[in-house]
Amino acid sequence: MRTTKPYPDLALFGIAVILLTIHTGCGSTKVESRTDSSVGQQLLDLEKAHDQGIITDKEYEKLKKNIVKKND
């Protein structure tokens, strides 16, 4: 007798829902200035979002320029 998990796609569905929920808040290209993070940390966070595919190459470059420009 072959045993299978009752809902094998349920875990995949859950992961998809979480990713979509996170991604929905990323539609804006506006960078909020946070007083509790350094420019370096903001750039690292931005790079991480880019590496994870949350933002496009174009958005990454635009946001990076904005962070640097605000802190010159």
PDB file with one MODEL, atoms N, CA, C and O in Angstrom:
MODEL        1
ATOM      1  N   MET A   1       0.840  -1.182   0.000  1.00  0.00           N
ATOM      2  CA  MET A   1       0.000   0.000   0.000  1.00  0.00           C
ATOM      3  C   MET A   1       0.888   1.250   0.000  1.00  0.00           C
ATOM      4  O   MET A   1       1.815   1.363   0.803  1.00  0.00           O
ATOM      5  N   ARG A   2       0.608   2.139  -0.865  1.00  0.00           N
ATOM      6  CA  ARG A   2       1.377   3.372  -1.005  1.00  0.00           C
ATOM      7  C   ARG A   2       0.810   4.431  -0.070  1.00  0.00           C
ATOM      8  O   ARG A   2      -0.392   4.698  -0.074  1.00  0.00           O
ATOM      9  N   THR A   3       1.684   5.030   0.728  1.00  0.00           N
ATOM     10  CA  THR A   3       1.223   6.077   1.637  1.00  0.00           C
ATOM     11  C   THR A   3       1.699   7.422   1.130  1.00  0.00           C
ATOM     12  O   THR A   3       2.849   7.578   0.718  1.00  0.00           O
ATOM     13  N   THR A   4       0.825   8.362   1.165  1.00  0.00           N
ATOM     14  CA  THR A   4       1.157   9.717   0.749  1.00  0.00           C
ATOM     15  C   THR A   4       0.672  10.682   1.810  1.00  0.00           C
ATOM     16  O   THR A   4      -0.200  10.371   2.621  1.00  0.00           O
ATOM     17  N   LYS A   5       1.253  11.839   1.777  1.00  0.00           N
ATOM     18  CA  LYS A   5       0.782  12.877   2.695  1.00  0.00           C
ATOM     19  C   LYS A   5      -0.602  13.322   2.251  1.00  0.00           C
ATOM     20  O   LYS A   5      -0.875  13.380   1.053  1.00  0.00           O
ATOM     21  N   PRO A   6      -1.480  13.636   3.200  1.00  0.00           N
ATOM     22  CA  PRO A   6      -2.857  13.993   2.820  1.00  0.00           C
ATOM     23  C   PRO A   6      -2.960  15.225   1.934  1.00  0.00           C
ATOM     24  O   PRO A   6      -3.816  15.268   1.050  1.00  0.00           O
ATOM     25  N   TYR A   7      -2.120  16.221   2.143  1.00  0.00           N
ATOM     26  CA  TYR A   7      -2.165  17.452   1.353  1.00  0.00           C
ATOM     27  C   TYR A   7      -0.752  17.871   0.992  1.00  0.00           C
ATOM     28  O   TYR A   7      -0.215  18.807   1.586  1.00  0.00           O
ATOM     29  N   PRO A   8      -0.135  17.189   0.020  1.00  0.00           N
ATOM     30  CA  PRO A   8       1.268  17.483  -0.278  1.00  0.00           C
ATOM     31  C   PRO A   8       1.513  18.890  -0.796  1.00  0.00           C
ATOM     32  O   PRO A   8       2.607  19.426  -0.620  1.00  0.00           O
ATOM     33  N   ASP A   9       0.525  19.496  -1.428  1.00  0.00           N
ATOM     34  CA  ASP A   9       0.721  20.834  -1.987  1.00  0.00           C
ATOM     35  C   ASP A   9       0.374  21.934  -0.989  1.00  0.00           C
ATOM     36  O   ASP A   9       0.549  23.116  -1.286  1.00  0.00           O
ATOM     37  N   LEU A  10      -0.113  21.560   0.180  1.00  0.00           N
ATOM     38  CA  LEU A  10      -0.514  22.562   1.168  1.00  0.00           C
ATOM     39  C   LEU A  10       0.684  23.373   1.658  1.00  0.00           C
ATOM     40  O   LEU A  10       0.582  24.588   1.825  1.00  0.00           O
ATOM     41  N   ALA A  11       1.808  22.714   1.886  1.00  0.00           N
ATOM     42  CA  ALA A  11       3.004  23.442   2.335  1.00  0.00           C
ATOM     43  C   ALA A  11       3.473  24.412   1.259  1.00  0.00           C
ATOM     44  O   ALA A  11       3.830  25.552   1.556  1.00  0.00           O
ATOM     45  N   LEU A  12       3.470  23.960   0.016  1.00  0.00           N
ATOM     46  CA  LEU A  12       3.867  24.822  -1.101  1.00  0.00           C
ATOM     47  C   LEU A  12       2.921  26.014  -1.220  1.00  0.00           C
ATOM     48  O   LEU A  12       3.358  27.141  -1.456  1.00  0.00           O
ATOM     49  N   PHE A  13       1.632  25.759  -1.056  1.00  0.00           N
ATOM     50  CA  PHE A  13       0.642  26.830  -1.102  1.00  0.00           C
ATOM     51  C   PHE A  13       0.899  27.846   0.012  1.00  0.00           C
ATOM     52  O   PHE A  13       0.814  29.053  -0.214  1.00  0.00           O
ATOM     53  N   GLY A  14       1.214  27.355   1.211  1.00  0.00           N
ATOM     54  CA  GLY A  14       1.497  28.242   2.344  1.00  0.00           C
ATOM     55  C   GLY A  14       2.697  29.133   2.082  1.00  0.00           C
ATOM     56  O   GLY A  14       2.678  30.327   2.384  1.00  0.00           O
ATOM     57  N   ILE A  15       3.737  28.545   1.519  1.00  0.00           N
ATOM     58  CA  ILE A  15       4.935  29.323   1.191  1.00  0.00           C
ATOM     59  C   ILE A  15       4.605  30.384   0.148  1.00  0.00           C
ATOM     60  O   ILE A  15       5.053  31.526   0.253  1.00  0.00           O
ATOM     61  N   ALA A  16       3.819  30.004  -0.860  1.00  0.00           N
ATOM     62  CA  ALA A  16       3.438  30.961  -1.905  1.00  0.00           C
ATOM     63  C   ALA A  16       2.653  32.123  -1.315  1.00  0.00           C
ATOM     64  O   ALA A  16       2.878  33.276  -1.682  1.00  0.00           O
ATOM     65  N   VAL A  17       1.729  31.826  -0.398  1.00  0.00           N
ATOM     66  CA  VAL A  17       0.921  32.882   0.231  1.00  0.00           C
ATOM     67  C   VAL A  17       1.815  33.832   1.012  1.00  0.00           C
ATOM     68  O   VAL A  17       1.639  35.049   0.941  1.00  0.00           O
ATOM     69  N   ILE A  18       2.771  33.289   1.754  1.00  0.00           N
ATOM     70  CA  ILE A  18       3.681  34.134   2.535  1.00  0.00           C
ATOM     71  C   ILE A  18       4.512  35.023   1.616  1.00  0.00           C
ATOM     72  O   ILE A  18       4.650  36.219   1.870  1.00  0.00           O
ATOM     73  N   LEU A  19       5.064  34.448   0.556  1.00  0.00           N
ATOM     74  CA  LEU A  19       5.872  35.239  -0.369  1.00  0.00           C
ATOM     75  C   LEU A  19       5.059  36.330  -1.043  1.00  0.00           C
ATOM     76  O   LEU A  19       5.531  37.456  -1.196  1.00  0.00           O
ATOM     77  N   LEU A  20       3.847  36.001  -1.442  1.00  0.00           N
ATOM     78  CA  LEU A  20       3.000  37.016  -2.078  1.00  0.00           C
ATOM     79  C   LEU A  20       2.623  38.120  -1.098  1.00  0.00           C
ATOM     80  O   LEU A  20       2.538  39.288  -1.478  1.00  0.00           O
ATOM     81  N   THR A  21       2.401  37.758   0.146  1.00  0.00           N
ATOM     82  CA  THR A  21       2.070  38.750   1.165  1.00  0.00           C
ATOM     83  C   THR A  21       3.238  39.702   1.377  1.00  0.00           C
ATOM     84  O   THR A  21       3.050  40.914   1.480  1.00  0.00           O
ATOM     85  N   ILE A  22       4.435  39.150   1.441  1.00  0.00           N
ATOM     86  CA  ILE A  22       5.621  39.984   1.620  1.00  0.00           C
ATOM     87  C   ILE A  22       5.826  40.875   0.398  1.00  0.00           C
ATOM     88  O   ILE A  22       6.126  42.062   0.527  1.00  0.00           O
ATOM     89  N   HIS A  23       5.663  40.293  -0.781  1.00  0.00           N
ATOM     90  CA  HIS A  23       5.923  41.021  -2.019  1.00  0.00           C
ATOM     91  C   HIS A  23       4.921  42.152  -2.258  1.00  0.00           C
ATOM     92  O   HIS A  23       5.262  43.145  -2.899  1.00  0.00           O
ATOM     93  N   THR A  24       3.705  42.018  -1.758  1.00  0.00           N
ATOM     94  CA  THR A  24       2.702  43.058  -2.014  1.00  0.00           C
ATOM     95  C   THR A  24       3.088  44.395  -1.405  1.00  0.00           C
ATOM     96  O   THR A  24       2.713  45.443  -1.931  1.00  0.00           O
ATOM     97  N   GLY A  25       3.810  44.378  -0.335  1.00  0.00           N
ATOM     98  CA  GLY A  25       4.227  45.621   0.294  1.00  0.00           C
ATOM     99  C   GLY A  25       5.423  46.258  -0.373  1.00  0.00           C
ATOM    100  O   GLY A  25       5.891  47.304   0.074  1.00  0.00           O
ATOM    101  N   CYS A  26       5.926  45.658  -1.423  1.00  0.00           N
ATOM    102  CA  CYS A  26       7.149  46.143  -2.062  1.00  0.00           C
ATOM    103  C   CYS A  26       6.878  46.827  -3.394  1.00  0.00           C
ATOM    104  O   CYS A  26       7.780  46.922  -4.226  1.00  0.00           O
ATOM    105  N   GLY A  27       5.673  47.299  -3.613  1.00  0.00           N
ATOM    106  CA  GLY A  27       5.351  47.897  -4.898  1.00  0.00           C
ATOM    107  C   GLY A  27       5.876  49.300  -5.072  1.00  0.00           C
ATOM    108  O   GLY A  27       5.965  49.788  -6.199  1.00  0.00           O
ATOM    109  N   SER A  28       6.218  49.949  -4.012  1.00  0.00           N
ATOM    110  CA  SER A  28       6.676  51.329  -4.083  1.00  0.00           C
ATOM    111  C   SER A  28       8.190  51.383  -4.222  1.00  0.00           C
ATOM    112  O   SER A  28       8.909  50.526  -3.707  1.00  0.00           O
ATOM    113  N   THR A  29       8.654  52.393  -4.919  1.00  0.00           N
ATOM    114  CA  THR A  29      10.099  52.584  -5.026  1.00  0.00           C
ATOM    115  C   THR A  29      10.581  53.677  -4.080  1.00  0.00           C
ATOM    116  O   THR A  29      11.741  54.085  -4.140  1.00  0.00           O
ATOM    117  N   LYS A  30       9.712  54.145  -3.222  1.00  0.00           N
ATOM    118  CA  LYS A  30      10.075  55.181  -2.263  1.00  0.00           C
ATOM    119  C   LYS A  30      10.893  54.565  -1.125  1.00  0.00           C
ATOM    120  O   LYS A  30      10.514  53.538  -0.562  1.00  0.00           O
ATOM    121  N   VAL A  31      11.997  55.191  -0.802  1.00  0.00           N
ATOM    122  CA  VAL A  31      12.824  54.740   0.303  1.00  0.00           C
ATOM    123  C   VAL A  31      12.522  55.623   1.502  1.00  0.00           C
ATOM    124  O   VAL A  31      12.662  56.845   1.448  1.00  0.00           O
ATOM    125  N   GLU A  32      12.105  54.982   2.581  1.00  0.00           N
ATOM    126  CA  GLU A  32      11.836  55.748   3.784  1.00  0.00           C
ATOM    127  C   GLU A  32      13.137  55.939   4.548  1.00  0.00           C
ATOM    128  O   GLU A  32      13.927  55.008   4.712  1.00  0.00           O
ATOM    129  N   SER A  33      13.335  57.138   5.000  1.00  0.00           N
ATOM    130  CA  SER A  33      14.528  57.424   5.780  1.00  0.00           C
ATOM    131  C   SER A  33      14.308  56.936   7.204  1.00  0.00           C
ATOM    132  O   SER A  33      13.332  57.305   7.858  1.00  0.00           O
ATOM    133  N   ARG A  34      15.224  56.105   7.670  1.00  0.00           N
ATOM    134  CA  ARG A  34      15.110  55.592   9.028  1.00  0.00           C
ATOM    135  C   ARG A  34      16.282  56.133   9.827  1.00  0.00           C
ATOM    136  O   ARG A  34      17.433  56.040   9.400  1.00  0.00           O
ATOM    137  N   THR A  35      15.988  56.688  10.970  1.00  0.00           N
ATOM    138  CA  THR A  35      17.050  57.267  11.778  1.00  0.00           C
ATOM    139  C   THR A  35      17.854  56.205  12.502  1.00  0.00           C
ATOM    140  O   THR A  35      18.975  56.470  12.937  1.00  0.00           O
ATOM    141  N   ASP A  36      17.302  55.004  12.640  1.00  0.00           N
ATOM    142  CA  ASP A  36      17.983  53.963  13.393  1.00  0.00           C
ATOM    143  C   ASP A  36      18.877  53.075  12.536  1.00  0.00           C
ATOM    144  O   ASP A  36      19.456  52.118  13.050  1.00  0.00           O
ATOM    145  N   SER A  37      19.005  53.366  11.247  1.00  0.00           N
ATOM    146  CA  SER A  37      19.892  52.548  10.413  1.00  0.00           C
ATOM    147  C   SER A  37      20.859  53.436   9.651  1.00  0.00           C
ATOM    148  O   SER A  37      20.516  54.532   9.207  1.00  0.00           O
ATOM    149  N   SER A  38      22.050  52.942   9.517  1.00  0.00           N
ATOM    150  CA  SER A  38      23.080  53.686   8.810  1.00  0.00           C
ATOM    151  C   SER A  38      22.873  53.564   7.303  1.00  0.00           C
ATOM    152  O   SER A  38      22.089  52.737   6.838  1.00  0.00           O
ATOM    153  N   VAL A  39      23.567  54.376   6.567  1.00  0.00           N
ATOM    154  CA  VAL A  39      23.523  54.320   5.111  1.00  0.00           C
ATOM    155  C   VAL A  39      23.990  52.941   4.667  1.00  0.00           C
ATOM    156  O   VAL A  39      23.398  52.335   3.774  1.00  0.00           O
ATOM    157  N   GLY A  40      25.045  52.453   5.289  1.00  0.00           N
ATOM    158  CA  GLY A  40      25.567  51.141   4.943  1.00  0.00           C
ATOM    159  C   GLY A  40      24.531  50.044   5.139  1.00  0.00           C
ATOM    160  O   GLY A  40      24.400  49.152   4.300  1.00  0.00           O
ATOM    161  N   GLN A  41      23.796  50.107   6.245  1.00  0.00           N
ATOM    162  CA  GLN A  41      22.771  49.092   6.516  1.00  0.00           C
ATOM    163  C   GLN A  41      21.632  49.194   5.515  1.00  0.00           C
ATOM    164  O   GLN A  41      21.101  48.177   5.067  1.00  0.00           O
ATOM    165  N   GLN A  42      21.254  50.420   5.165  1.00  0.00           N
ATOM    166  CA  GLN A  42      20.204  50.594   4.165  1.00  0.00           C
ATOM    167  C   GLN A  42      20.625  49.988   2.827  1.00  0.00           C
ATOM    168  O   GLN A  42      19.829  49.336   2.152  1.00  0.00           O
ATOM    169  N   LEU A  43      21.880  50.210   2.456  1.00  0.00           N
ATOM    170  CA  LEU A  43      22.383  49.658   1.197  1.00  0.00           C
ATOM    171  C   LEU A  43      22.448  48.132   1.247  1.00  0.00           C
ATOM    172  O   LEU A  43      22.147  47.464   0.259  1.00  0.00           O
ATOM    173  N   LEU A  44      22.841  47.582   2.397  1.00  0.00           N
ATOM    174  CA  LEU A  44      22.863  46.125   2.543  1.00  0.00           C
ATOM    175  C   LEU A  44      21.458  45.534   2.458  1.00  0.00           C
ATOM    176  O   LEU A  44      21.253  44.500   1.822  1.00  0.00           O
ATOM    177  N   ASP A  45      20.493  46.194   3.099  1.00  0.00           N
ATOM    178  CA  ASP A  45      19.104  45.730   3.042  1.00  0.00           C
ATOM    179  C   ASP A  45      18.579  45.783   1.612  1.00  0.00           C
ATOM    180  O   ASP A  45      17.878  44.878   1.159  1.00  0.00           O
ATOM    181  N   LEU A  46      18.927  46.855   0.912  1.00  0.00           N
ATOM    182  CA  LEU A  46      18.501  47.013  -0.471  1.00  0.00           C
ATOM    183  C   LEU A  46      19.106  45.922  -1.352  1.00  0.00           C
ATOM    184  O   LEU A  46      18.421  45.343  -2.196  1.00  0.00           O
ATOM    185  N   GLU A  47      20.379  45.652  -1.152  1.00  0.00           N
ATOM    186  CA  GLU A  47      21.051  44.607  -1.935  1.00  0.00           C
ATOM    187  C   GLU A  47      20.435  43.238  -1.667  1.00  0.00           C
ATOM    188  O   GLU A  47      20.282  42.424  -2.578  1.00  0.00           O
ATOM    189  N   LYS A  48      20.089  42.999  -0.423  1.00  0.00           N
ATOM    190  CA  LYS A  48      19.457  41.719  -0.058  1.00  0.00           C
ATOM    191  C   LYS A  48      18.108  41.570  -0.767  1.00  0.00           C
ATOM    192  O   LYS A  48      17.796  40.499  -1.287  1.00  0.00           O
ATOM    193  N   ALA A  49      17.319  42.629  -0.788  1.00  0.00           N
ATOM    194  CA  ALA A  49      16.025  42.593  -1.478  1.00  0.00           C
ATOM    195  C   ALA A  49      16.224  42.344  -2.974  1.00  0.00           C
ATOM    196  O   ALA A  49      15.453  41.611  -3.594  1.00  0.00           O
ATOM    197  N   HIS A  50      17.241  42.947  -3.537  1.00  0.00           N
ATOM    198  CA  HIS A  50      17.546  42.754  -4.957  1.00  0.00           C
ATOM    199  C   HIS A  50      17.977  41.314  -5.225  1.00  0.00           C
ATOM    200  O   HIS A  50      17.514  40.690  -6.180  1.00  0.00           O
ATOM    201  N   ASP A  51      18.858  40.794  -4.384  1.00  0.00           N
ATOM    202  CA  ASP A  51      19.346  39.425  -4.546  1.00  0.00           C
ATOM    203  C   ASP A  51      18.225  38.399  -4.412  1.00  0.00           C
ATOM    204  O   ASP A  51      18.270  37.339  -5.035  1.00  0.00           O
ATOM    205  N   GLN A  52      17.225  38.715  -3.603  1.00  0.00           N
ATOM    206  CA  GLN A  52      16.095  37.801  -3.404  1.00  0.00           C
ATOM    207  C   GLN A  52      15.035  37.961  -4.492  1.00  0.00           C
ATOM    208  O   GLN A  52      14.041  37.234  -4.506  1.00  0.00           O
ATOM    209  N   GLY A  53      15.243  38.904  -5.395  1.00  0.00           N
ATOM    210  CA  GLY A  53      14.294  39.095  -6.487  1.00  0.00           C
ATOM    211  C   GLY A  53      13.064  39.902  -6.108  1.00  0.00           C
ATOM    212  O   GLY A  53      12.082  39.925  -6.850  1.00  0.00           O
ATOM    213  N   ILE A  54      13.110  40.558  -4.970  1.00  0.00           N
ATOM    214  CA  ILE A  54      11.972  41.359  -4.516  1.00  0.00           C
ATOM    215  C   ILE A  54      11.856  42.644  -5.323  1.00  0.00           C
ATOM    216  O   ILE A  54      10.755  43.132  -5.579  1.00  0.00           O
ATOM    217  N   ILE A  55      13.004  43.186  -5.721  1.00  0.00           N
ATOM    218  CA  ILE A  55      13.008  44.378  -6.571  1.00  0.00           C
ATOM    219  C   ILE A  55      13.829  44.096  -7.829  1.00  0.00           C
ATOM    220  O   ILE A  55      14.729  43.256  -7.831  1.00  0.00           O
ATOM    221  N   THR A  56      13.499  44.811  -8.881  1.00  0.00           N
ATOM    222  CA  THR A  56      14.180  44.628 -10.173  1.00  0.00           C
ATOM    223  C   THR A  56      15.518  45.361 -10.179  1.00  0.00           C
ATOM    224  O   THR A  56      15.824  46.143  -9.278  1.00  0.00           O
ATOM    225  N   ASP A  57      16.309  45.086 -11.222  1.00  0.00           N
ATOM    226  CA  ASP A  57      17.591  45.780 -11.384  1.00  0.00           C
ATOM    227  C   ASP A  57      17.382  47.291 -11.461  1.00  0.00           C
ATOM    228  O   ASP A  57      18.120  48.065 -10.851  1.00  0.00           O
ATOM    229  N   LYS A  58      16.372  47.693 -12.214  1.00  0.00           N
ATOM    230  CA  LYS A  58      16.091  49.119 -12.395  1.00  0.00           C
ATOM    231  C   LYS A  58      15.702  49.775 -11.061  1.00  0.00           C
ATOM    232  O   LYS A  58      16.181  50.861 -10.733  1.00  0.00           O
ATOM    233  N   GLU A  59      14.832  49.105 -10.300  1.00  0.00           N
ATOM    234  CA  GLU A  59      14.431  49.635  -8.995  1.00  0.00           C
ATOM    235  C   GLU A  59      15.626  49.702  -8.051  1.00  0.00           C
ATOM    236  O   GLU A  59      15.786  50.671  -7.308  1.00  0.00           O
ATOM    237  N   TYR A  60      16.462  48.669  -8.085  1.00  0.00           N
ATOM    238  CA  TYR A  60      17.647  48.629  -7.230  1.00  0.00           C
ATOM    239  C   TYR A  60      18.558  49.828  -7.485  1.00  0.00           C
ATOM    240  O   TYR A  60      18.980  50.505  -6.548  1.00  0.00           O
ATOM    241  N   GLU A  61      18.853  50.082  -8.742  1.00  0.00           N
ATOM    242  CA  GLU A  61      19.738  51.200  -9.078  1.00  0.00           C
ATOM    243  C   GLU A  61      19.130  52.541  -8.661  1.00  0.00           C
ATOM    244  O   GLU A  61      19.827  53.412  -8.141  1.00  0.00           O
ATOM    245  N   LYS A  62      17.821  52.698  -8.895  1.00  0.00           N
ATOM    246  CA  LYS A  62      17.148  53.949  -8.540  1.00  0.00           C
ATOM    247  C   LYS A  62      17.164  54.161  -7.025  1.00  0.00           C
ATOM    248  O   LYS A  62      17.471  55.254  -6.550  1.00  0.00           O
ATOM    249  N   LEU A  63      16.834  53.118  -6.275  1.00  0.00           N
ATOM    250  CA  LEU A  63      16.794  53.231  -4.822  1.00  0.00           C
ATOM    251  C   LEU A  63      18.185  53.453  -4.234  1.00  0.00           C
ATOM    252  O   LEU A  63      18.345  54.213  -3.279  1.00  0.00           O
ATOM    253  N   LYS A  64      19.180  52.796  -4.801  1.00  0.00           N
ATOM    254  CA  LYS A  64      20.546  52.963  -4.327  1.00  0.00           C
ATOM    255  C   LYS A  64      20.998  54.413  -4.511  1.00  0.00           C
ATOM    256  O   LYS A  64      21.604  55.000  -3.616  1.00  0.00           O
ATOM    257  N   LYS A  65      20.698  54.980  -5.677  1.00  0.00           N
ATOM    258  CA  LYS A  65      21.045  56.383  -5.928  1.00  0.00           C
ATOM    259  C   LYS A  65      20.335  57.304  -4.936  1.00  0.00           C
ATOM    260  O   LYS A  65      20.931  58.262  -4.443  1.00  0.00           O
ATOM    261  N   ASN A  66      19.065  57.016  -4.642  1.00  0.00           N
ATOM    262  CA  ASN A  66      18.306  57.842  -3.694  1.00  0.00           C
ATOM    263  C   ASN A  66      18.921  57.806  -2.300  1.00  0.00           C
ATOM    264  O   ASN A  66      19.009  58.837  -1.634  1.00  0.00           O
ATOM    265  N   ILE A  67      19.345  56.628  -1.857  1.00  0.00           N
ATOM    266  CA  ILE A  67      19.948  56.503  -0.531  1.00  0.00           C
ATOM    267  C   ILE A  67      21.239  57.300  -0.465  1.00  0.00           C
ATOM    268  O   ILE A  67      21.470  58.040   0.491  1.00  0.00           O
ATOM    269  N   VAL A  68      22.070  57.152  -1.468  1.00  0.00           N
ATOM    270  CA  VAL A  68      23.348  57.865  -1.491  1.00  0.00           C
ATOM    271  C   VAL A  68      23.123  59.370  -1.574  1.00  0.00           C
ATOM    272  O   VAL A  68      23.783  60.139  -0.876  1.00  0.00           O
ATOM    273  N   LYS A  69      22.185  59.792  -2.433  1.00  0.00           N
ATOM    274  CA  LYS A  69      21.907  61.224  -2.616  1.00  0.00           C
ATOM    275  C   LYS A  69      21.388  61.857  -1.329  1.00  0.00           C
ATOM    276  O   LYS A  69      21.782  62.972  -0.988  1.00  0.00           O
ATOM    277  N   LYS A  70      20.506  61.158  -0.611  1.00  0.00           N
ATOM    278  CA  LYS A  70      19.959  61.698   0.636  1.00  0.00           C
ATOM    279  C   LYS A  70      21.029  61.865   1.708  1.00  0.00           C
ATOM    280  O   LYS A  70      20.874  62.676   2.621  1.00  0.00           O
ATOM    281  N   ASN A  71      22.089  61.119   1.601  1.00  0.00           N
ATOM    282  CA  ASN A  71      23.089  61.111   2.667  1.00  0.00           C
ATOM    283  C   ASN A  71      24.417  61.715   2.258  1.00  0.00           C
ATOM    284  O   ASN A  71      25.432  61.466   2.908  1.00  0.00           O
ATOM    285  N   ASP A  72      24.434  62.501   1.197  1.00  0.00           N
ATOM    286  CA  ASP A  72      25.661  63.204   0.790  1.00  0.00           C
ATOM    287  C   ASP A  72      25.917  64.395   1.658  1.00  0.00           C
ATOM    288  O   ASP A  72      26.905  65.102   1.460  1.00  0.00           O
TER     289      ASP A  72
ENDMDL
END
